[in-house]
């Protein structure tokens, strides 16, 4: 029995090979194009709300995807130094910014915004006091702060304790970031917390009972750094200084010069 239309398996194999190769390059091209429209932003945990809004605005305006990595400034800085892929870095502390500058991981840097450092308590607790150091000294209460080794807010808290000469090393509870310190007060696991004003105002479970004067700690400043060479990264870095971004910062009670 003879086939009227014999199948050319050699030609078919060749065509299949060409199809696979073409599909591979189309796939790679798609991945490359997708990566070009993605932005990786590493930001301090205390910027969670504001950077989420800014990222969403940027995505809508420029048709891109912004992936956020939110953690303590020190944790993020070490990740970048060890090779983590980041395009833009937002730090709540100048020392961690300088750490990346010294290790030649940045292209540009600038001040992003400023904040206030405050003492908070659970919303349902009432404290009457004339001096904040007396309140903290004469109490056996627990005080939640960020880990001073990695969390800028924790470092500022220690500066405040040193300023008032408070010996409360056995009474403050360290947390992995400032948001965790806030949560400890929300859950009433701590009687007080030292956090940023902007974080405290976002919670309905805590209240601000004192704002620490500027002389009690170093200035609470946030910094922006351009990490990668991508054009999109530079575009977002510049966007952080736009009128749209300033409006978002103001809405969250950050201080703009």
N, C-alpha and C positions, 0 to 999 in steps of 0.2 A: 504493500500500500504506500502511495506516494503523497506527500503534502503538496498542495497547489501553491501555498504561500509559506515556504519554509521560514522559520524564525531565525533571524540573524542574531544569535546570542552574543557574538563578539561586539556587534554594534550596540546592542541593548546594554551590555556591560559598560561600554564606553559612555553611553548617554547617561546611565545611572551615576557613573563616576563624576561626570561633568555637573550633573544636578546636585550631587552631594557637595562638591567643591563650591558651586555657586551659592547653595544654601548656607554653607559655612561662612562664606564671606559676607553674605547678607546679614546673617546672625551676628557676626562680629561687628559689622557696621552699625547694626541696631544697638548693640551693647555700648559701643563707643559713643554713639549719639546720645544714648540715655545717660551715660556717665557725664557727658559734657553739660547736661542740663540738671545735674544734681549738685547740691552744695552741702558740705558737711561743716556744721557750726558747733564748736565746743563752747559752752557757756556756763558760767557759775550758777549754781542751783538757785541762788537768790534772784536770778534774772528769769526764772522759769516763765512766769506769766507774761512779762513784757517781751521777751524774745520770741515767745510763741506767737504773740500778736504781730510782731514785726515780721517774722518769717512768713506768716500767712498772707500779710499784705504784699510782701515781696513776691511770693509765689503767684498770686493773682495778677500782679502787674507785669511780671516778666515770664510767666508760663514756665516755671522751673519747680524742682522739688528740693526743699530744704530739710535736711536730716539733722536733728538736734541731739547733741550728747550733753546731758546736764549732770553736773557733779560738783564737788568742791574744786575750787580753782587750782589748788596744788595737785590734786589727783589728775585733772585734765592736763596740766602743764607737763607732768611726768609722762603721761601717755603720749603727748606730742613729741617730747624729747626722745622717747623710746621708739618712735617711728609710726605712731598712729596717724592715719590719713585724716588731716583736718585742713579746712580752707580758711576759716576765720576763728579766732579765739577771743572770748570775752572773759576777762579776769576781774575779780572783786578785790584784787590786791596788786600793788605795784611790784612787790618782791617777786611774785611768780611771773609777772610780765618780764621783769629784768632777767629772770632765770632763763627764759626762752631767748631773749635778746642776746645774752652772753653766750648762749649755746648756738647762736646763729640760726635760729629756727623761724625768725620773723623777717618780713619784707618792710612793713611799716607798722607804727604804733601811734596811738593817740588816746587822750582821755575820752571816755564815753559818757559818763554821767557821775553824779554824786548822790550820797544817801546820808541818813541820820541813823545813829545807833541808839536803841531804846531799851528800856526795861519793861517787860510785860508780865502779866499775871493772868490766871484764868478769869473769864468774864464774870463769874459769879462770886469772886473773892473781893473783899474790900480791905484796903490798907491805908491807914492814916499815918503820915510821917512828915517831919519837917526837913530832915536831911536823908538823902538816899543811902549814905554810908551807914547811918544809924540803923536804917531799916534792914540792911543786909548783914550788919555786924551783930545786932541783937536778936538775930533769929537763927533757928536751927533748920531753916527751910533749905530745900535743895534748889540749885540754880542751874538751868540748862544752858549750855553754850556749845558752839561748834568746836571740833577738835582743833586746838591751836596749831598743831603740826601741819595741818592741811587746809583748814577753813579760816579765811581772813576774818570773818566775824568773831571767831574764837580768839584770834590774836588781839583784836580790838578789845574784846571782853577782858582779857588778861591785863591789857594796858590800863583799862578802867580800874580794875581791882588794885593794881599797883599804885595808881594815882591816889586812890583813897586809902592806901595802905591796909587793905583788907586781907586778913589771914583766913581764907576760906577754901584752901586747896582740897579739903576733905568733904566739901559740900557742893562743889559744882560737878555736874554730870556732862560728860563730853559726848557729842553726837557726830555722825559722819558728815553732816552739812548743816547749814543754818535752818533749812526747812525741817530737818529732823528735830532740831532744838525747839522750834516753834511747835511741832507736833507733841513733844513731851509735855509742854505746858497746856496745850489743848486737851490732852488726855489726863491732865492733872497728875502726871508722874513727877512733875517738878512744880514748885510753888512760884518760881520766877524763871524768866529766860532773858538772855541778852541777844537781841536779834536786830535786823534792819527794820526801820520804820515801814518801808514799803511792804515787807512780808507781813508784819503785824496788822497792817490795815486791810489786808486781803482775808483775814480770818475773823469770823464772827464769834469764835470761842475764846478769844483773848482780848485784852485791852492794854493800851499803852499807859503806864503809870508814871513814867519819867523818861525824858529825853536827855541823854548825856551831853554835856557841853563839849564844844570842840577841843578845849584844852585838856580833856581827860583821855584823849586817844588821838592817834594819827588820823588824818583826813580819810573819810570813807569814799574812795574813788574807784570807779570802774574803768577799765582800759580795754580798747579794741586792738587787735593785732591781725594783720594780714599774714597768713601762713603760706599759702600756695601761690603758684604763678598763674593760675587760671584767670582768664578775663572775667568770668562770672564771680569769682571770689573778690576781685577788685571792685566789681560793680556792687556787690553786697556790702563790702567794707565801706564804700562811699555812701551807700544808702543809709548806713547807720548814723550819718551826720545830716540827713535830710530833714525837711520840715515835717514830713509824714512821721518819721521816727521820733522827732521831738514831741509831737502831739501825743504819741503813745506813752513816752516816758513821763510826760506831764500828767497824763491821766492816771498813772500809777504812783504819782507823788515823788518821782525821782527829781533831783535837783539838776537844773540845766544852767550852765553859765551863759 
